[in-house]
Amino acid sequence: MITTRTNLVPLALLVLPILLLPPSVGAIQSRDHLTPQEVELVKDTQVLDQRIEIFVKAADRRLLVLTGVDAPSPKQLKKDSEKWGELPNGSRAELLGDIAKILDEAITNIDDVSARDEKNPLIPKALRKLATEATRIFDQLRPLREQAKADAEIAGFEELTENAESILEAAKKLPPPVEKKGKGKDDKAKAKN
């Protein structure tokens, strides 16, 4: 037993100085990639494809701040802020990191549902939607990527690229979508003739 304590002393001497160091600023001020209102919307939305739409809208809000592309009218912004909260703010690197983390969280949600019920019909629907939107977001951010010089921005783009590629690879493995054969108005009219 004495030998065990003797072995722990050198280990304690190595770890103790690390524990006494002050925490870094990054550790103190952790940035959430979703606003509190977005978190509540995610929690309230239990259906997978609808939850993915929440993540897509959250990413779009950051895309709007970054690019200003497809900016809604002031009236629509006010209406959105009632449900979604104010538009997120932050540096370009922070907003890029937010989008990358949102895509990662969407991937995790799809993976979680797949692990519980891999035959869930909402998985392909949600994954196709996420793949389409990830491609659109990535394409809109491409001009900013070419301008990125700061390490944090470059890292944000790398994480975003990794997540988008992961989504697209998973979507490629899906079987082709099955078209529902129902009687719509056109089908009913043809059936009468």
Residue frames as qw, qx, qy, qz and C-alpha x, y, z in Angstrom:
[[0.000, 0.885, 0.465, 0.000, 0.00, 0.00, 0.00],
 [0.324, -0.759, 0.115, 0.553, 2.87, 2.35, 0.68],
 [0.400, -0.081, 0.596, 0.692, 4.21, 1.81, -2.82],
 [0.188, 0.679, 0.639, 0.310, 0.87, 2.91, -4.32],
 [0.160, -0.942, -0.191, 0.226, 0.98, 6.21, -2.42],
 [0.444, -0.515, 0.373, 0.631, 4.55, 6.69, -3.47],
 [0.368, 0.247, 0.669, 0.598, 3.55, 6.30, -7.11],
 [0.054, 0.835, 0.531, 0.133, 0.76, 8.87, -6.73],
 [0.337, -0.755, -0.047, 0.561, 2.99, 11.60, -5.33],
 [0.291, -0.210, 0.464, 0.810, 4.84, 12.32, -8.60],
 [0.081, 0.513, 0.719, 0.463, 1.53, 12.26, -10.47],
 [0.202, -0.855, -0.441, 0.184, 0.00, 14.72, -8.01],
 [0.350, -0.589, 0.139, 0.715, 3.00, 17.01, -8.38],
 [0.218, 0.073, 0.616, 0.754, 2.44, 17.09, -12.16],
 [0.069, -0.624, -0.701, -0.338, -1.32, 17.67, -12.02],
 [0.298, -0.708, -0.428, 0.476, -1.46, 20.17, -9.16],
 [0.179, -0.370, 0.159, 0.898, 0.19, 23.09, -11.03],
 [0.040, -0.249, -0.686, -0.683, -2.23, 22.62, -13.92],
 [0.263, -0.661, -0.703, -0.021, -5.21, 22.77, -11.57],
 [0.316, -0.641, -0.264, 0.647, -3.90, 25.97, -9.99],
 [0.211, 0.048, 0.392, 0.894, -3.70, 27.83, -13.30],
 [0.359, 0.400, 0.291, -0.791, -6.45, 30.40, -13.88],
 [0.598, 0.449, 0.661, 0.060, -9.07, 29.30, -16.39],
 [0.273, 0.047, 0.439, 0.855, -8.67, 30.70, -19.87],
 [0.314, 0.265, 0.071, -0.909, -11.01, 33.37, -21.15],
 [0.478, 0.069, -0.673, -0.560, -12.45, 30.90, -23.66],
 [0.334, -0.203, -0.905, 0.169, -13.36, 28.53, -20.85],
 [0.039, 0.330, 0.516, -0.790, -15.11, 31.29, -18.94],
 [0.434, 0.474, 0.045, -0.765, -17.10, 32.71, -21.85],
 [0.321, 0.099, 0.898, 0.284, -18.42, 29.76, -23.75],
 [0.364, 0.221, -0.223, -0.877, -20.58, 30.73, -26.73],
 [0.569, 0.281, 0.736, -0.237, -23.86, 28.94, -27.29],
 [0.131, -0.022, 0.686, 0.716, -24.52, 28.20, -30.96],
 [0.160, -0.584, -0.696, -0.386, -28.29, 28.56, -30.45],
 [0.186, -0.399, 0.188, -0.878, -30.16, 31.44, -28.86],
 [0.243, 0.029, 0.798, -0.550, -32.34, 30.65, -25.82],
 [0.657, 0.330, 0.143, -0.663, -35.49, 30.93, -27.98],
 [0.610, 0.404, -0.613, -0.297, -34.02, 28.53, -30.56],
 [0.083, 0.192, -0.933, 0.294, -33.15, 26.07, -27.80],
 [0.464, 0.179, 0.582, -0.644, -36.76, 26.17, -26.61],
 [0.694, 0.411, -0.193, -0.559, -38.05, 25.61, -30.15],
 [0.432, 0.345, -0.831, -0.060, -35.77, 22.57, -30.51],
 [0.110, -0.051, 0.873, -0.472, -36.92, 21.19, -27.16],
 [0.548, 0.290, 0.376, -0.688, -40.59, 21.74, -28.05],
 [0.698, 0.458, -0.326, -0.444, -40.25, 20.06, -31.45],
 [0.643, -0.311, 0.696, -0.074, -40.04, 16.30, -31.07],
 [0.844, 0.451, 0.290, -0.022, -40.76, 15.21, -34.67],
 [0.676, -0.241, 0.346, 0.605, -37.42, 14.71, -36.46],
 [0.424, 0.459, 0.426, 0.655, -38.11, 16.41, -39.79],
 [0.134, -0.926, -0.244, -0.256, -39.67, 19.41, -38.03],
 [0.611, -0.706, 0.103, 0.343, -36.72, 19.61, -35.66],
 [0.628, 0.043, 0.370, 0.684, -34.34, 19.63, -38.65],
 [0.176, 0.764, 0.363, 0.503, -36.34, 22.56, -40.04],
 [0.412, -0.906, -0.068, 0.070, -35.70, 24.40, -36.75],
 [0.669, -0.402, 0.289, 0.554, -31.95, 23.80, -37.13],
 [0.479, 0.403, 0.443, 0.642, -32.05, 24.96, -40.76],
 [0.053, -0.913, -0.271, -0.301, -33.91, 28.16, -39.81],
 [0.561, -0.776, 0.074, 0.278, -31.38, 28.79, -37.00],
 [0.635, -0.116, 0.388, 0.658, -28.51, 28.40, -39.48],
 [0.296, 0.658, 0.446, 0.529, -30.31, 30.65, -41.97],
 [0.255, -0.952, -0.170, 0.012, -30.57, 33.37, -39.34],
 [0.563, -0.594, 0.284, 0.500, -26.79, 33.37, -38.96],
 [0.531, 0.252, 0.535, 0.607, -26.38, 33.24, -42.73],
 [0.090, 0.888, 0.371, 0.257, -28.57, 36.33, -42.99],
 [0.385, -0.888, 0.076, 0.240, -26.36, 38.19, -40.52],
 [0.621, -0.315, 0.460, 0.550, -23.21, 37.09, -42.38],
 [0.373, 0.169, 0.621, 0.668, -24.32, 37.75, -45.95],
 [0.249, 0.407, 0.161, -0.864, -27.47, 39.87, -45.89],
 [0.201, 0.030, -0.776, -0.597, -28.71, 37.70, -48.78],
 [0.390, -0.422, -0.749, -0.331, -32.48, 37.17, -48.96],
 [0.052, -0.048, -0.541, 0.838, -33.08, 39.61, -46.13],
 [0.057, -0.623, -0.777, -0.069, -36.73, 39.60, -45.09],
 [0.060, -0.719, -0.184, -0.667, -38.76, 42.78, -44.77],
 [0.023, -0.325, 0.547, -0.771, -38.67, 44.66, -41.48],
 [0.725, -0.203, 0.054, -0.656, -42.22, 43.44, -40.84],
 [0.917, 0.049, -0.391, -0.058, -41.14, 39.81, -41.33],
 [0.430, 0.329, -0.609, 0.580, -38.06, 40.34, -39.14],
 [0.346, -0.327, 0.393, -0.787, -40.29, 41.65, -36.35],
 [0.881, -0.099, -0.103, -0.451, -42.65, 38.71, -36.71],
 [0.809, 0.200, -0.515, 0.200, -39.72, 36.25, -36.68],
 [0.173, 0.407, -0.583, 0.682, -38.19, 37.90, -33.62],
 [0.652, -0.347, 0.183, -0.649, -41.38, 37.20, -31.63],
 [0.985, -0.051, -0.072, -0.146, -40.89, 33.46, -32.14],
 [0.866, 0.243, -0.212, 0.383, -37.13, 33.16, -32.69],
 [0.520, -0.686, -0.043, 0.507, -35.75, 36.10, -30.71],
 [0.146, 0.898, -0.238, -0.340, -33.43, 38.77, -32.02],
 [0.804, 0.521, -0.269, 0.103, -31.01, 37.89, -34.80],
 [0.836, -0.389, -0.010, 0.386, -27.82, 36.38, -33.38],
 [0.192, 0.946, -0.254, 0.065, -24.73, 38.53, -33.26],
 [0.791, -0.418, 0.331, 0.299, -21.03, 37.88, -33.16],
 [0.051, -0.632, 0.561, 0.532, -17.93, 38.00, -35.26],
 [0.699, 0.396, -0.425, -0.418, -17.82, 36.29, -38.62],
 [0.302, 0.289, -0.897, 0.146, -15.77, 33.47, -37.07],
 [0.294, 0.024, 0.746, -0.596, -18.31, 33.04, -34.25],
 [0.687, 0.328, 0.116, -0.638, -21.28, 32.95, -36.62],
 [0.603, 0.401, -0.649, -0.234, -19.51, 30.46, -38.90],
 [0.095, 0.191, -0.914, 0.344, -18.75, 28.31, -35.87],
 [0.512, 0.136, 0.495, -0.689, -22.40, 28.55, -34.84],
 [0.743, 0.363, -0.236, -0.510, -23.56, 27.30, -38.26],
 [0.452, 0.345, -0.822, 0.017, -21.07, 24.43, -38.14],
 [0.105, -0.070, 0.845, -0.519, -22.26, 23.44, -34.65],
 [0.639, 0.225, 0.234, -0.697, -25.92, 23.69, -35.70],
 [0.716, 0.351, -0.504, -0.332, -25.27, 21.31, -38.59],
 [0.261, 0.261, -0.890, 0.268, -23.41, 19.01, -36.20],
 [0.362, 0.036, 0.657, -0.660, -26.34, 19.05, -33.78],
 [0.741, 0.295, -0.081, -0.598, -28.74, 18.25, -36.64],
 [0.565, 0.339, -0.749, -0.076, -26.52, 15.30, -37.61],
 [0.001, -0.153, 0.856, -0.494, -26.54, 14.12, -34.00],
 [0.583, 0.135, 0.365, -0.714, -30.34, 14.31, -33.87],
 [0.774, 0.328, -0.357, -0.407, -30.67, 12.20, -37.01],
 [0.403, 0.321, -0.838, 0.178, -28.10, 9.71, -35.67],
 [0.258, -0.103, 0.722, -0.634, -29.96, 9.46, -32.34],
 [0.750, 0.210, 0.145, -0.611, -33.27, 8.67, -34.04],
 [0.693, 0.407, -0.561, -0.200, -31.52, 6.20, -36.34],
 [0.148, 0.304, -0.874, 0.349, -29.93, 4.43, -33.37],
 [0.438, 0.052, 0.640, -0.629, -33.34, 3.99, -31.72],
 [0.674, 0.461, 0.528, -0.235, -35.35, 3.19, -34.87],
 [0.256, -0.344, 0.576, 0.696, -33.31, 2.83, -38.06],
 [0.175, 0.377, 0.805, 0.423, -36.46, 2.17, -40.12],
 [0.064, 0.689, 0.397, -0.603, -38.10, 5.44, -39.08],
 [0.501, 0.610, 0.483, 0.379, -39.51, 6.95, -42.30],
 [0.030, -0.995, -0.066, 0.061, -38.64, 10.47, -41.15],
 [0.615, -0.501, 0.349, 0.498, -34.90, 9.78, -41.25],
 [0.524, 0.235, 0.510, 0.640, -34.55, 9.88, -45.06],
 [0.084, 0.875, 0.386, 0.280, -36.88, 12.87, -45.29],
 [0.386, -0.901, 0.036, 0.195, -34.93, 14.80, -42.64],
 [0.636, -0.335, 0.412, 0.560, -31.55, 13.84, -44.09],
 [0.450, 0.490, 0.499, 0.555, -32.53, 14.88, -47.63],
 [0.070, -0.957, -0.232, -0.159, -33.81, 18.22, -46.33],
 [0.526, -0.762, 0.188, 0.327, -30.63, 18.76, -44.31],
 [0.649, -0.024, 0.470, 0.598, -28.43, 17.84, -47.30],
 [0.302, 0.726, 0.421, 0.451, -30.26, 20.28, -49.57],
 [0.221, -0.967, -0.090, -0.086, -30.02, 23.08, -47.04],
 [0.658, -0.553, 0.268, 0.435, -26.39, 22.36, -46.11],
 [0.587, 0.262, 0.445, 0.624, -25.49, 22.62, -49.80],
 [0.100, 0.866, 0.313, 0.377, -27.36, 25.91, -50.15],
 [0.449, -0.885, 0.035, 0.122, -25.76, 27.37, -47.02],
 [0.706, -0.299, 0.354, 0.536, -22.30, 26.22, -48.07],
 [0.481, 0.491, 0.429, 0.586, -22.75, 27.71, -51.56],
 [0.061, -0.945, -0.200, -0.253, -23.85, 31.06, -50.13],
 [0.540, -0.799, 0.175, 0.196, -20.84, 31.17, -47.82],
 [0.845, 0.195, 0.198, 0.456, -18.33, 30.23, -50.52],
 [0.330, 0.789, -0.018, 0.518, -17.44, 33.89, -51.36],
 [0.435, -0.839, 0.221, -0.240, -16.72, 34.58, -47.69],
 [0.929, -0.243, 0.188, 0.208, -14.53, 31.51, -47.49],
 [0.703, 0.462, 0.063, 0.537, -12.22, 32.89, -50.15],
 [0.024, 0.828, -0.119, 0.547, -11.85, 36.11, -48.12],
 [0.781, -0.622, -0.046, -0.025, -11.13, 34.38, -44.80],
 [0.441, 0.634, -0.479, 0.417, -7.73, 35.23, -43.36],
 [0.396, -0.561, 0.517, -0.511, -8.14, 34.88, -39.60],
 [0.140, 0.185, -0.969, 0.085, -7.37, 31.48, -38.11],
 [0.354, 0.209, 0.714, -0.567, -10.74, 31.35, -36.32],
 [0.620, 0.473, -0.036, -0.625, -12.62, 31.99, -39.59],
 [0.437, 0.411, -0.761, -0.246, -10.61, 29.37, -41.44],
 [0.045, -0.050, 0.949, -0.307, -11.27, 26.87, -38.64],
 [0.505, 0.329, 0.444, -0.663, -15.00, 27.71, -38.80],
 [0.625, 0.482, -0.336, -0.514, -15.05, 27.06, -42.53],
 [0.261, 0.309, -0.914, -0.026, -13.16, 23.79, -42.07],
 [0.242, 0.111, 0.844, -0.466, -15.66, 22.59, -39.47],
 [0.578, 0.450, 0.170, -0.659, -18.56, 23.71, -41.66],
 [0.504, 0.467, -0.618, -0.381, -17.07, 21.92, -44.68],
 [0.057, 0.172, -0.969, 0.166, -16.54, 18.74, -42.66],
 [0.386, 0.262, 0.689, -0.554, -20.14, 18.73, -41.42],
 [0.595, 0.509, -0.081, -0.616, -21.61, 19.53, -44.83],
 [0.400, 0.401, -0.787, -0.245, -19.56, 16.75, -46.46],
 [0.116, -0.024, 0.940, -0.321, -20.66, 14.31, -43.76],
 [0.525, 0.392, 0.422, -0.627, -24.30, 15.19, -44.40],
 [0.574, 0.538, -0.346, -0.510, -23.92, 14.84, -48.18],
 [0.205, 0.311, -0.926, -0.055, -22.14, 11.49, -47.87],
 [0.282, 0.149, 0.846, -0.427, -24.90, 10.14, -45.65],
 [0.565, 0.493, 0.181, -0.636, -27.57, 11.43, -48.04],
 [0.416, 0.478, -0.654, -0.413, -25.86, 9.69, -50.99],
 [0.023, 0.118, -0.987, 0.110, -26.31, 6.36, -49.20],
 [0.512, 0.255, 0.503, -0.648, -30.09, 6.78, -49.02],
 [0.376, 0.320, 0.815, 0.303, -32.26, 4.79, -51.40],
 [0.025, -0.246, -0.360, -0.899, -34.12, 6.90, -53.97],
 [0.347, 0.087, 0.443, -0.822, -37.22, 8.59, -52.57],
 [0.111, 0.344, 0.922, 0.142, -40.44, 6.66, -52.97],
 [0.241, -0.119, -0.180, -0.946, -43.20, 8.66, -54.58],
 [0.340, 0.245, 0.748, -0.515, -46.55, 8.35, -52.91],
 [0.112, -0.198, -0.729, -0.646, -49.25, 7.26, -55.27],
 [0.145, 0.456, 0.647, -0.594, -52.36, 9.05, -54.18],
 [0.236, 0.632, 0.623, 0.396, -55.29, 10.40, -56.04],
 [0.127, -0.359, -0.105, 0.919, -54.79, 14.13, -56.36],
 [0.442, 0.614, 0.214, -0.617, -57.06, 16.45, -58.34],
 [0.337, 0.539, -0.584, -0.505, -55.28, 15.69, -61.63],
 [0.013, -0.095, 0.994, 0.046, -55.47, 11.92, -61.01],
 [0.350, 0.416, 0.713, -0.443, -59.18, 12.14, -60.23],
 [0.444, 0.635, -0.074, -0.628, -59.84, 14.17, -63.38],
 [0.250, 0.405, -0.802, -0.362, -57.95, 11.62, -65.50],
 [0.155, 0.078, 0.969, -0.175, -59.85, 8.77, -63.86],
 [0.450, 0.523, 0.452, -0.566, -63.19, 10.38, -64.79],
 [0.433, 0.618, -0.347, -0.557, -62.19, 10.72, -68.48]]
